[in-house]
Amino acid sequence: MLRDYVNDATRAIGGNRRKASSKTTTITNTEIVSGLKQALEIGAQNATGRLSVTNGFFSNALVKVMMPPEAAKVENTLRQVGLGAYVDKAILAMNRAAEDAAIQAKPIFINAITGMTVQDAIGILKGNNDAATQYLKGKTSAQLTAAFRPVISASLDKVNATKYWAEVFEVYNNLPTTFNKVNPDLTAYVTDRALNGVFLYIAEEEGKIRNNPAARVTDILKKVFGYGK
């Protein structure tokens, strides 16, 4: 009789475990969409929040806006002749412009996230660690560029970047050793670097949610990103 009781109890526990397992491993398309939207919203908010503060770009080696590659010779030449202060002012001003513009990305991201479909969400969930970021990049890059350019341009003027940039190239182009005149599009360059920085940090936030259970701060994130693991 005792053996029968133990067997019955074991079967009951096993049945309860199967029921519990079934509950935790079932996920709907609606939940997938909701979880992915929430992950992107958190990522976008955290990324823009980190970069839009003073020194968000300037003090961060990963995203700091430096002189463009085509201007490397300009920078090196000016530093060699003791005129590095012109370059330093230009670099600081470019980063301040990027910090000013970063906050503009948030409402554009939210609008793109709202339009996510079930097919989009399932593809993202099954994709690489940055699949959600790449989705957002594809949906928003053109709009972000259009939104960033006037802000970057105004910010560059506000922080005297345009002035410092003009001074850098005026000084360089007037040096007797200068053979090729250089003056790349400052607004386009800083806009591109600012967007790269924003997407870099959104990808970082996405990676945390995908790989670190502690970063899944809501029930739906825990369910969607913990599914099958």
Stockholm file with secondary structure:
# STOCKHOLM 1.0

chainA/1-229         MLRDYVNDATRAIGGNRRKASSKTTTITNTEIVSGLKQALEIGAQNATGRLSVTNGFFSNALVKVMMPPEAAKVENTLRQVGLGAYVDKAILAMNRAAEDAAIQAKPIFINAITGMTVQDAIGILKGNNDAATQYLKGKTSAQLTAAFRPVISASLDKVNATKYWAEVFEVYNNLPTTFNKVNPDLTAYVTDRALNGVFLYIAEEEGKIRNNPAARVTDILKKVFGYGK
#=GR chainA/1-229 SS CHHHHHHHHHHHHHHHHHHHHHHHHCCCHHHHHHHHHHHHHHHHHHHHHHHSSTTTTTTCTTTCCCCCGGGHHHHHHHHHTTCHHHHHHHHHHHHHHHHHHHTTHHHHHHHHHHTCCHHHHHHHHHSCTTHHHHHHHHHHHHHHHHHHHHHHHHHHHHTTHHHHHHHHHHHHHTSTTCCSCCCCCHHHHHHHHHHHHHHHHHHHHHHHHHHCGGGCCSHHHHHHHHTTC
#=GC SS_cons         CHHHHHHHHHHHHHHHHHHHHHHHHCCCHHHHHHHHHHHHHHHHHHHHHHHSSTTTTTTCTTTCCCCCGGGHHHHHHHHHTTCHHHHHHHHHHHHHHHHHHHTTHHHHHHHHHHTCCHHHHHHHHHSCTTHHHHHHHHHHHHHHHHHHHHHHHHHHHHTTHHHHHHHHHHHHHTSTTCCSCCCCCHHHHHHHHHHHHHHHHHHHHHHHHHHCGGGCCSHHHHHHHHTTC
//
